[in-house]
Amino acid sequence: MPTRLPTGQTRVSAAVLDATATLAAGDVRGVLSVESLAGGAALGGALGGALGLVQAGPVGAAVGASAGAAAGAAMSHALGDLQRRQSFSAIDGAAAPDLHVAVTARYGEDLIALADRVRAEVEAALLDSLGLQPGRVTVEVVDVVSPEAELAPVLDTFGTHR
C-alpha cells in the first residue's frame, strides 16, 4: 500500500498556547499562581488560586485554582467564534509567538532563578506538546506571598475561624 503524505496545515489557537504556558508555569516549585495576559482560563485559574490562598492555604489554592480555571475556561469559550478564528497560529515549521506569563511567587524564593525555571518549563511544555520553540518567554513576577499569609486562618462569614 502506498504511503500517503499528510496534507494541510496545523493551526493552534492562542488560547491553547496560553493554556500550555500557564499550566507549565504553574507546575514550577515556588509559583503560587499564574496569569497570562492572553486568556480567560489563565486569569480564572490565577484568581481562583488567589481566592484559594485566602480561603484555606495551599490546599485551598489548588481547589480554588481548579474552580477558577473552570470559570475562566467558560468565560474564554463565551468570547465567540470570531475572536477564536482570528487568534490562530500556524505551527507547521514555524516558531511560536512570544509569550508573557505573570507569576505570584512564594516569599523567600530566588526570583531570578524562579523566572528561569518558569521559562524553561514553558519552553519544554511547548516543545513536548506542540513541537514549538517559542520566540521569547517573558516572565513577570507580579507579587510575592509570605508563608504566614498562605497559612493564616480566615474568618468565615460569621466572624469565626475555620
C-alpha positions as CSV (number, residue, x, y, z in Angstrom):
1,M,0.0,0.0,0.0
2,P,1.5,3.4,-0.9
3,T,2.4,5.8,1.8
4,R,0.1,8.9,1.9
5,L,1.8,12.1,2.7
6,P,0.0,14.4,5.1
7,T,-1.7,17.4,3.5
8,G,-3.0,20.6,5.1
9,Q,-1.8,22.8,7.8
10,T,-1.8,22.6,11.6
11,R,-3.0,25.6,13.5
12,V,-3.3,26.1,17.2
13,S,-5.3,28.9,18.8
14,A,-3.7,31.5,21.0
15,A,-5.8,30.1,23.9
16,V,-4.0,26.7,23.5
17,L,-0.6,28.4,23.6
18,D,-1.7,30.4,26.6
19,A,-3.1,27.4,28.5
20,T,0.0,25.4,27.8
21,A,2.3,28.1,29.1
22,T,0.1,28.9,32.1
23,L,-0.2,25.2,33.2
24,A,3.5,24.7,32.7
25,A,4.4,27.7,34.7
26,G,2.0,26.7,37.5
27,D,4.0,23.4,37.9
28,V,7.1,25.2,38.9
29,R,8.1,24.9,42.6
30,G,7.7,28.4,44.2
31,V,5.0,29.6,41.9
32,L,1.7,30.2,43.8
33,S,-0.4,31.5,41.0
34,V,0.0,32.3,37.3
35,E,-1.8,34.6,34.9
36,S,-1.2,35.1,31.3
37,L,-2.1,38.3,29.5
38,A,-3.9,36.4,26.7
39,G,-6.6,34.2,28.1
40,G,-9.7,34.0,30.3
41,A,-8.9,30.4,31.5
42,A,-5.5,31.6,32.8
43,L,-7.0,34.6,34.5
44,G,-9.7,32.4,36.1
45,G,-7.1,30.0,37.4
46,A,-5.0,32.7,38.8
47,L,-8.0,34.4,40.5
48,G,-9.2,31.0,41.8
49,G,-5.7,30.2,43.1
50,A,-5.6,33.6,44.9
51,L,-9.0,33.0,46.4
52,G,-7.9,29.6,47.5
53,L,-4.9,31.0,49.2
54,V,-7.1,33.4,51.1
55,Q,-9.6,30.7,52.0
56,A,-7.5,27.8,53.1
57,G,-3.8,27.9,52.3
58,P,-2.1,25.7,49.8
59,V,-4.8,23.1,49.7
60,G,-7.4,25.8,49.1
61,A,-5.2,27.3,46.4
62,A,-5.4,24.0,44.4
63,V,-9.1,23.8,44.8
64,G,-9.6,27.5,44.2
65,A,-7.3,27.3,41.1
66,S,-9.3,24.4,39.7
67,A,-12.6,26.2,40.3
68,G,-11.2,29.5,38.9
69,A,-9.8,27.7,35.9
70,A,-13.2,26.2,35.1
71,A,-14.9,29.5,35.4
72,G,-12.2,31.2,33.3
73,A,-12.4,28.5,30.7
74,A,-16.2,29.0,30.5
75,M,-15.5,32.8,30.1
76,S,-13.0,32.3,27.3
77,H,-15.4,30.0,25.4
78,A,-18.0,32.6,25.6
79,L,-15.8,35.1,23.8
80,G,-17.2,33.8,20.5
81,D,-16.0,32.1,17.3
82,L,-14.9,35.3,15.5
83,Q,-12.2,36.1,18.1
84,R,-11.0,32.5,18.3
85,R,-10.7,32.3,14.5
86,Q,-8.6,35.4,14.4
87,S,-6.2,34.2,17.0
88,F,-4.7,31.1,15.5
89,S,-1.1,30.5,14.8
90,A,0.3,28.1,12.1
91,I,2.7,25.7,13.8
92,D,4.0,23.7,10.9
93,G,7.7,24.6,10.9
94,A,7.0,28.0,12.4
95,A,8.2,29.5,15.7
96,A,5.6,30.1,18.3
97,P,4.8,33.6,19.1
98,D,6.3,35.4,22.0
99,L,4.6,34.5,25.3
100,H,4.2,36.5,28.6
101,V,3.3,35.0,31.9
102,A,2.9,36.8,35.2
103,V,3.5,34.8,38.4
104,T,3.0,35.2,42.1
105,A,5.9,33.7,44.0
106,R,6.4,32.3,47.4
107,Y,8.3,34.9,49.5
108,G,12.0,33.9,50.0
109,E,12.4,32.3,46.6
110,D,15.3,33.4,44.4
111,L,13.1,35.3,41.9
112,I,15.7,35.3,39.1
113,A,16.1,31.5,39.4
114,L,12.3,31.1,39.6
115,A,11.8,33.1,36.4
116,D,14.5,30.9,34.7
117,R,12.7,27.7,35.9
118,V,9.3,29.1,34.7
119,R,10.8,30.0,31.3
120,A,12.5,26.6,30.9
121,E,9.3,24.7,31.9
122,V,7.1,26.7,29.5
123,E,9.6,26.2,26.6
124,A,9.8,22.4,27.4
125,A,6.0,22.2,27.5
126,L,5.6,23.9,24.1
127,L,8.2,21.7,22.6
128,D,6.8,18.5,24.1
129,S,3.1,19.1,23.3
130,L,3.3,21.2,20.1
131,G,6.8,20.7,18.8
132,L,7.3,24.5,19.0
133,Q,10.2,26.5,20.3
134,P,8.8,29.9,21.5
135,G,10.3,33.1,20.2
136,R,10.5,34.6,23.7
137,V,9.0,33.8,27.1
138,T,8.8,36.8,29.3
139,V,8.2,36.1,33.0
140,E,7.0,38.8,35.2
141,V,6.9,38.4,39.0
142,V,3.9,40.5,40.0
143,D,3.7,39.6,43.7
144,V,5.2,37.6,46.5
145,V,3.2,35.9,49.3
146,S,4.8,35.1,52.6
147,P,4.4,31.6,54.1
148,E,2.5,33.1,57.0
149,A,-0.1,34.6,54.6
150,E,-0.5,31.3,52.9
151,L,-1.3,29.5,56.2
152,A,-3.2,32.3,58.0
153,P,-6.6,31.3,59.3
154,V,-9.5,33.0,57.6
155,L,-12.7,34.3,59.2
156,D,-15.8,32.8,57.7
157,T,-18.9,34.9,57.0
158,F,-19.9,34.7,60.7
159,G,-16.6,36.0,62.0
160,T,-15.3,32.7,63.4
161,H,-12.1,31.0,62.5
162,R,-12.2,27.9,60.2
